[in-house]
Every structure is written in structure tokens, then in C-alpha cells.
């Protein structure tokens, strides 16, 4: 959609070095590197925008379920059957402790997970998925898959695999710089 595309911040004739002229620095822009003058040349902006699009696709696919992609991620991690302390669960999903506690509280309130004191460490809270939570995850799975498929549908199969490989590479290389590194 036209309204989803940000305005270009640099007129086409101003991008990079002018053709046919000698520029002091070919990558020199108006106030830094020319490749970042346009929002669509900024990897961080593009990742944030794609995340917004994905959140919209997920919300559309799961309409009426009162479920966020992060809540589904937490349930998916719990689905393998392991009990997690709240902090480890948050780290497994890549969310901060406070957000993790809030997500867990919402899932417990809905009966999709339990949160009990740890037998080993009374200060820790152990989170498990309930049978209802398992049924919910299985029921939502096709909707989640549809949202994922729709996100990458413009890419052919090879491009999809390359895209995922590049995303994983960037995440692995930069994980430690996150406010909530995945572990």
C-alpha cells in the first residue's frame, strides 16, 4: 500500500556521488553515510517495519483469540514439556524479565500455563503448560503458520531459506547487544 511506504528522505538525484562528477567521498551523504539517507536503506528501520507487518499478519490470523505473537512463542517453548523458571523462559524467547512475567501472568490467568514455587529454590517460580494450553497451541498452530507463510510469500523457496539464514546470522552475531539476549 502506498501509505505503508515511508516518504523518501533523499531525492534520487542526491543519493550517493553525483554522476559524472568527482565527489570527495563517494559514500558521503547529507549528514553521514549516503546509504542511510533514505529510510529504506537502513537495516534497523526495515527490520522494525517488517516486525510491524508481521505483528499485523499474526493479529489478523489469530483474530478473536486474544493472543500475541510473544504469548504464542512462550507457549511454544513450554509445549516441549519442560518446566522453566520465569527468567530462563524469558531468555529462551528473547524478552526481558518484566515482559516475561507479564506474559506468563496473562497465560496463567487464561488457564494455559501454571506458575508455582520451585521445589529447589523457593524464590524462583516454575512455569509449565497446562493440558488446555497444549490444546490451544495445537489449535493456533495453523493460524501461526498462515501468518508466517503470508509474510514470506513474496519470496520464492530459495529466497525464503536465504532470508532466514541471513536473519539467524544477524541475530547470532548481535544477540549480546539486545536488552534481552536469547540464551
C-alpha positions, -999 to 999 in steps of 0.1 A, spaced: 0 0 0 12 35 -8 5 48 27 27 20 42 57 31 23 76 59 41 84 91 23 118 91 7 140 113 27 165 119 -1 157 130 -36 170 104 -61 195 129 -76 211 134 -42 218 97 -34 255 89 -33 280 107 -55 266 127 -84 271 110 -118 298 125 -139 314 145 -111 342 139 -86 329 137 -50 354 140 -21 339 109 -6 316 86 -27 297 74 4 292 109 18 256 119 24 239 150 37 250 142 73 267 108 73 268 78 50 246 83 19 233 48 20 214 57 52 199 89 39 167 70 28 148 51 54 146 22 31 184 20 32 185 15 69 185 -22 81 172 -13 115 143 6 101 135 -22 77 136 -48 105 113 -27 127 89 -22 98 89 -59 89 82 -67 125 52 -43 125 39 -60 94 44 -95 109 25 -84 141 -4 -72 119 -4 -105 100 -3 -125 132 -31 -105 148 -52 -109 117 -47 -146 116 -54 -150 153 -83 -125 153 -106 -131 183 -81 -153 202 -67 -125 224 -32 -138 217 0 -120 208 29 -135 189 51 -133 221 25 -152 241 24 -179 214 62 -180 214 62 -186 252 35 -213 249 55 -229 220 87 -231 242 66 -246 270 50 -271 247 81 -293 245 71 -303 280 99 -288 301 93 -267 332 111 -234 331 118 -208 358 104 -174 347 138 -159 339 150 -189 318 117 -189 299 120 -152 292 156 -157 279 145 -186 258 120 -164 240 143 -133 240 121 -110 261 131 -91 292 122 -103 327 94 -78 333 77 -85 299 81 -122 305 65 -120 339 36 -101 324 31 -126 296 33 -155 320 7 -139 343 -17 -135 314 -12 -171 303 -18 -183 338 -49 -162 342 -63 -179 310 -55 -214 323 -29 -220 296 0 -223 320 7 -227 357 33 -209 378 43 -224 411 71 -220 436 102 -240 427 110 -270 450 147 -263 447 146 -225 451 116 -210 469 124 -176 453 120 -190 418 87 -196 400 84 -226 377 62 -223 347 45 -252 329 20 -255 301 -14 -270 310 -33 -295 290 -56 -267 279 -25 -248 269 -13 -277 248 -47 -279 230 -46 -242 225 -11 -243 209 -22 -271 185 -53 -252 176 -35 -220 169 -6 -236 151 -22 -235 116 -31 -198 121 5 -190 132 18 -209 101 -5 -190 78 8 -157 92 44 -169 87 37 -181 52 20 -149 43 49 -128 55 74 -146 32 50 -154 4 66 -127 -19 99 -147 -18 105 -180 -37 116 -210 -17 153 -203 -22 149 -167 -12 129 -177 19 157 -200 30 184 -174 23 163 -148 42 160 -170 72 197 -179 72 206 -142 70 182 -133 98 197 -161 120 232 -149 112 224 -113 122 207 -124 154 235 -147 164 262 -120 157 243 -93 176 224 -112 203 246 -99 231 236 -63 222 199 -69 229 182 -57 260 170 -93 264 196 -117 248 183 -151 240 200 -180 258 
